[in-house]
């Protein structure tokens, strides 16, 4: 789906909060004639609401008293844009609330479907050693700020465990995410137009998202533990020899981490780049067994129809990219030609040291 159009530029003070994270909203820069004073009560409302008639909503942070520093800490539970600030003197009727001019609050968030159990259905699938794309959706993502958004993938549970007993959990999350990125333990990238970023992973496993919104003051890291990345690695095949005569079936058992039972694979002449399934079918059809399903135990069977001394293996990991296949390093197969008098099979290619493993 195409990215949404960027909203028009706004004037005045715009505070960028993040859903479920306390955010300070300061009125110190607002004109003394229009800003709320210490002890006054403020609450957030939608842009089209009338403050004198608007209901105070807990999901928008509730009603808060302005502190001695002329600020409040608001926690918003729903992603929103251009919320207005309503204020009334302490002890006055709710109908006396008026809008604070020139102040708006955005509540950013990462859109996540199916997170009732705490994990997004739309997780990112990545491959070790391969540039792996991820796309982020949500209010405030790649909003066109002067500084780009940044995303990083941390080991699942690492940041939450480190900050479980922290006195200031928000600051702890920012510090932990930053430290993991600086140490090279959390692959990171700037988020470009459309919310797209490319990452490179060195090890398989499950990762959680740390995210910086470019328009937030100080650009602190925020943890989105429900937004995960499943990093998969195909390490090779279990067979000592990956060769079989034409007219028979070559059986391979793939090894690695994170294989799903919904993956696909095919054989291609050595040195040929992996392509998407449709392109491969047009180029090679069923010559080397076609595109086959990989079972949950990693096994796959290729019905060989044409001889080829050296074949590379391309593996399609379910959910990765746009149906992309990646080369399995270190594995080479052979489809052996069969010649000779009736009843005698002669292997003319793929003998010891002539291709394949072993």
N, C-alpha and C positions, 0 to 999 in steps of 0.2 A: 504494500500500500504506500502511496506517496506521502511524504512528510507534510504536516499541516502548514499553511502559510504562516509566516512570522507576523505577530501582532504589531500594530503601529507603535512607534516610540511614545513613551509617556513622560510627563513632566512631574515635578514634585518628588517627594520621598517615596521610594518603593522598597519595602523590606521583603527579602526572599527567605521564607521559612521552609522547613522540610517537615512533611507529615510525621507526627508523633515525636518530634524533636523540639524541646523548648527553644524559643527564639526570642531574644530581646528586641522590643520595639521602643525606640527612644523618641521623645517629643522635644528634646532639647533644641533641635534646629527649627522647630515650628515657631511661627510668629507668636510672641507673648500674648497678643490679643486673641488668638484663636486656639492655642494649645490648652490641653487639660492641665490642671494644677495637681500638686501633691495631694493625695487622698481622693481625688475625683475618681469616678468609676467609668471604665471603658470596656467596650466589647466590639467584636467584629461582626459585620453583616455583609451580605451580598451587595454588589454595586447598585443594583436596582431597588434596594430596600429603602424605606423611609425610617430613619433612626427612631423617630418618635413612636413608630408603630411596630418596629422590628422586635422579634422575640430573641432573647439571649439563648444561644445554642452552645451546649457543651462541646459539640463536635468542632466548633470554631473557637474554642478556648474559654468559653464562659465569660463572666463579668469579673474584671480585675481592678484593684485599686492601684492608682499610679504611685510609684515609690518616690523616695527622696531624690533619686537621680533622674526624675522625670521619665521613667521607663517602666514597662511591664514585661514579664516573661510569659509568652503565650504559647500554648501547645495546641496545634490544630490537627484534627484526626482525618480530615478529608482534603484531598488535593483540590485547590481552588486558585482562581486568579482574580486580581483586582478587588480584593475585599476592602471595604471601607472601615474606618474606625469611628465608632459612635461613642460620645462622652456625655456624662451628666454629673453635676455636683453631687457629692456624697449627701445622702438624706433626701434628695429631691425625687420626684415621681419619675417613673420610667418614661412617661410621655414627654419629659423635658429633655430627653437625649437629642443631641444634634451631631452632625457629621464634623469630624476634624478635617478641615480642608487641606488638600495637598499631601495626604498620607494614604498609601495603599499597602496592602500586604498580600503577597503571593504565597501559597503553600505548595511547594514542589513535591513530587513523588515519582516513583518508578511504577508504571503500570504492570500489573502482575495478574494473570488469569489463573483461576483454580488454586488459590493459596489457602483454602480453608484448613488444610492439614499442615500449613506452614511452608510449603514448597510450591513454587510456580510450576504450572504445566508447561509454560513456554520457556523452559530452561535453554541455555546455550549449550550446544554440543561442539567441542573442540577436539583437535587432534594434535598429539605431541609432535613437535618438529615441523608443523605445517601452519602457515599463516591462517589463523582462524577468526572469522568475522563474528561479531555480536552486534545486535541492534537493540537499542533501548527506546522505549516509549514512555511517555508520561508528561505531566505538567512540569514545565521548566527545563525539559531535556533539550540540549543544544539550542538554547533560546536566543542565540545571537549576541551574547554578551561579549565585551572586549576580550575577556579571557575565556578560553575554551573549557568545556566540561572535561573531566578526566575520570576514567574508570579503572579499577584494579580488581583482580581476583585473588582473594586470600584463601588460605586453607580453611575448609569448613570447620567452624567452631572455635578457631584460634582466637579471633578478636573477642568474641563473646566470653570465652573462658578468661582471657586476660583482664577483662573489664567487669567481671561479675561482681566484685566487691569494691569497685572504685567509687570514691566519694563523688566525683564528677564524671559520670559515665560518658557524657557527650565529649568532653575533652579527652578522655581515655581512648575512645574509639578513634578520634582524629589522630592522636599520637600513635596508636598501635598500627593503624592502616598506613600512616606515613612511614613508620619505621620498617614495616614489611616491604613497602615499595622501594625504599632507599637501600635495603639489604638485598634486593633482587629476588626476594621470596614471593612477591606478588606481581605477576605480569600486569603491566599497566599501559594505557594508551590514551591519547586525546580522542574525544568523541567529536566526529565531524558532522557535517550537514546530514540531516535525516536520522541522527542518533546512531550512526554506524562507527564502529571502531574495529581495528585488527589487533589480535593478540598472538603471542608466541609462547607456548608452554613447553617446559622441559621434562615434566613428569605427569603421569596420569593421576586421577583422583577427582574428588568433588570440591569445588570452590564456591565461595560466597562473594557477593559484590560489595566493594567499597566504592563510593561515588562522590565526586565533587561537582557541584553546580557552579558554573562559571560566574553567575551573577550574585552569589552569596558573599556577604562581607567576610573577608579572610579566607574564603574558599575552603572551609574545613571538610574533612572526609566524613561521610555518613555510611553506616553499615546497613545493607538490605539483605538480611540473612535468608529470606525466602527466595531471592533471585539467585539462582545457582548456575554453575557451569559444570557439565560433566566432561572431563578431559579423558579421551580414549587413546590407547596406544596399541598398534598392531606390531608385534615384535618379530613374527616370522611364522613358520609352519613346523609341525611336530615331526614330519616325515624326514628321514635321512636322505631320501631321493625323491625328487619331484619330476618324475618322468613316466610316460606310458606310451604304448604304440597307438598310432592312429586307428580308429575303429573301436577303441576301448575307452574306459573312463579313468581319468586321473582324479584320484581322491586326495584332498589336502585337508589338514586340520590346522586352522589358524590359532596362533597363541597371542596373548596380549592381556590388556586390562580394559575393562569396560565394554567388551563386546556384548551385543544386546540380543542376538537371536533374530534381529530384524535387518541385519546387514546384507550386503550384496558384494559379489566379486566377479572379476573376469580376467582372462589372459590376453596379453597383447604382445606382438613382436618386440623383442628387446630394443630399448632405446626410444620407443614410441611413447609420447606423453599420454597420460591418462586423460580421458575425456568423459563427458556425461553419457549416461546410458543410451540415449537416443542416437547420438553421434557414433558411438561404438557400434551399435547395431547396424547402422548404414555402412560402416567401413568394413566390418568383419563378419557380421551375421553370426552363424553358428560354427564358424571354422574352428574355433578353439573352445567350443562348448557354450558360447554365448554368455550372457549375464546370469549368474546363478545365485540362489539364496544360500546364505550361510546359516547353518542351524545353531541352536543355542549352545551346543558343545563345540562350536567353531568349525564343524566339518562342512565341506562343500565338494561337489562332484562335477567334473567337467568332461563332457562327452566330446572327445577329440575327433575332428573330421578332416583336418588338413595338417600336413607335417610342418614343423617349425623347430629348428634346432634350439633356439633360445627364446623363451617367452618370459616377460615380466608379469607380475601379478598386480592388478589394480583393485583396491578395496574401497567400497562405498559404505561409510559408517552412517547408520540411520540417524537422520536429523542434522547431519553436518552440511553446512553451506546450502547451496541450491541444488542438491543432488550430485555433489562433487565426489570424485573418486581420487584416492591418493595411492602412490606407488608403495609397495611393501619392500622396504630395503632388504638386501641380502638374500632374496629368494629369486631363483630362476628355474623355470620349468622347461621341459622338452616334450614335444609331440613327435614321436619317432616314426619315420617312414618304415614300411614293411615291404620287402621285396623277396624274390627267390621262388624256387619251384613250389608246386602245390604241396601244402602240408608242412613246408619248412619256413620258419620265421627267422628273418635275418635283421638284426638291429643295425641300421646303417648310420645312426647318429645317437649320441647320448651315452656312449660307453663310458667307462671310468675316466673322469676328468673332462668329459666332452659336454658339459652343461649340466645344470641341476645341482643339487646339494650332494655332498659326499663324493 
